Amino acid sequence: MHGTAVELEVVARSHADAPACQDAGSIVVDAHGARALVWPEGGLLEHIPQCFDLRTAAFVDREVLRLCPDGKHGICKIDDRLTTVDLDSGETVADIDGPRWPSNAPQPADWPFATQVRVDCPLDARPSPSCVINDLARGSSRQVNVRSYLSAATPGGRMLLVDDERRVRLFDLAGGEELARSEKMTQAPRQLRLLGGGSHALVVGARGDAWIWALEPLRLEAKRTALCEIRGPLDAGVRVLDDGWTLLSPTETPTLFDAKADTLRSWDAKGPKDRIWGAQPLPGTGLLATLMGRGLMGPRMLEIWDVAAGVLLGAQEVSSERVHALGCGPGGRIVYVQASHWDDEPGAWVPTLTVLALRPAPGQPLPTQPESMANASTAAVRVKPAPKKAAPKKAAPKKAAPKKAAPKKAAPKKAAPKKPASKTSAASKKPHPKKGTTHRGSRGR
């Protein structure tokens, strides 16, 4: 890594023992940093991720669909059923009820519970008719008959739902009973994110109004309106940074939303010809790892950012080959996947997973903050409308043209010769019947 205040060290790298698969779309690392799931790109229902042990970067020959937060158990697909498996020993714990499509498997919460998670809701989406709570240790399930648009599991064995009446409701995962409910919100809910390490919930409405709810006890703590500038929620790929209150939208124009200060600003880490391929917060460090393509034909760079200070701490060229996905775990672990070589099957490749460890470089000063590229572009946009608005104002005096219509109307009205012409014609018409009567009378005489 060149010109940096941090260092990256390769901890492990996988061998070509994984089967060929489609392009990687995302990487999910468990809370203990023990394993990672590499999901294919596209998000189809039948997609099954590949599991790797991050301690050795070895491929786990199981169809693991979910990783539990305890770092030990997982939900696996065995034949046509979902099963809780102890990944360390390989023993089966229990068969669980749930959907048979792999991507719809329940999301593990505090052990031993799991439930459905839906944190983004499109405008045309319908509410879910119910929510199922699974007990992964016993294999039993419990159904909560509440129509909801958004749902998530919170720390402390709770489940949060935003129902079809725009209310936030809390349920107990162990018993399934309702603990609290809020008053109605004024907009249809479209996005849900947990803030403050799970102590608060952010619900964003369809037009950009946002509500911050404290969960212990359930109460409305603040209302935010900064997202009204973009008229709706952030994109579905928004990340909650390590501070727990800042949201990053790594799109073509990266945007930062500070939920505490209610501010929305652009992130000037990306140039006009650059592209962000991945962005993940590093848990416990306050930093952000980004997979950045610098320039149209440049290599992909792994960059470490201090987003709060706007400072680039380090950048390293990842590989000249195609890098597909990026993930981060605790302890400064960074995981990325690239194509080691192409398989005979078109569109399939054998992945190579690399595990890096982030360490600070002692005695290295932080680089200066990069110059803003967005301010210059916005200033240019503000200057352009000025002459365009001045042009129609100068054209306003052209309204004097209708004054020429006045003499045109006066000319035909003052036609003097028409009056004598009408008198002569009237005179000629009057004696005509007289001539007829006198002529007839003379003949009669």
Steps between C-alpha positions, in 0.01 A plus 500: 500500500648834394471837674285369784436533870384136519643171382336193346641154548387184323381253762371218279421429136286219369609239248311388194294247696163678469264401220434738214217747554349818360638846569509590870260775599551539875689359798345449845735453798370371833524703820808309620688515170524122482325435166375683195228435243560604139166558328471487120403811312138539394316402818295215352293281730689183414847647557711327764805679647846358548634477855864563598681463830680832549763352730644293217307637199395142427179418315230340720337219304147563628199689367503759777225760458529704822766556767392541862641788706660256745757406235431130548164404348348549159190422295578248227306348214508119515304332222166689501493617861656774711714380791688662786860372495793538737759616248794416727408136552269448201221358719135563418312684775140510372287521188315829478184614329543764238495584132674259267656773287857557623496880483179512710645310795439669838765738628660392831465739794607446859551126542294288456242712312465601137242702310435669167680828435367763261670838528420645155152521350430613141214737427287229338572232764219337695515436874599157623196320647695363800843452651646167614735460799717186485668326791822365348582277797165321520381530142167654602342815359246761604295723271422866572188598303583864432504652152829686473709686244832494689650265759829444681639324807645722771748420780347363817273244335253746344338522158402835348217529247360798311141397427263596218353777720840675518567410863818365659437188709734298723465126563679252723678228303474243778128528569371679191292749701482868412694729734422850370364693204534860383263755353448519127754667274390740228673330205516148365814323638764417242829442686611370840846517655619432855707781653713532810593131505135396500369740767313714244317443174484733201185478287500699174177590327416509131554878469815522711372569850687286755415398856755390761343265755662408831428134574549486879227607563335554163460874439549755223829676566537725194370572152738573213430680172840513325407208270213708363761665278527177300124433541522156649725247672857420402568210266473142622880464526533763774750415776492604866852607587683387809393804705145361485334825390638582155363338184702474179343446161784376273336589168630695201478811718587377854282659767538518879200544729569592862195387696605689814566837338236454225741596223547365148826554315696354215811292557790629293697175480392423145600678182284536188667201329530279809265228614426351841478120473455439872494681834493339845554649847773344711339402834665649805734731308284791381647455150358407161648260246415571136570313180558786258563499127717804430463618142337331204771235449682520833538210745271454795632647822428395856477828693463566873312820588433699810162625380435734794823693432485449123854360500639216287718290731635263240454344158630180352456345159306181559567312179516546127244223469129547550404560864136427572396563860614649830416415861622607844502333840608578856863544590579694184443201271441583132386232257484531123439251219654498155500264203807281505433340164203449270332163481394319182138590565416847358441755775639276775820560690694350790520755784808589698427642845759719671491597867686816605572642846493877553767641728594861569843616390661662806647845457329567168319837473152511350483634145333834439133504414442473123353794313127496439395418146129544559515868600656603170239316300210644698643850466511461124141389494389802696663741257341355188133577573566876541533597128216267407262684731616842376417426137120474537494823704647697205249350266212640707502849329402329174143523627486849336411328174126486581494885497517491119159343496338830610547692171387195304167504678458878465558505124192302392274677749572851363419420139324831404419415137280215610233736640414685175502170320234379737289817443499464124412136524221582741371769269496266210310244699232741624369630162491149354172402659361853419582462136314179494186654655499818288553299183216270581284799599565681176398199305186473707415863436 
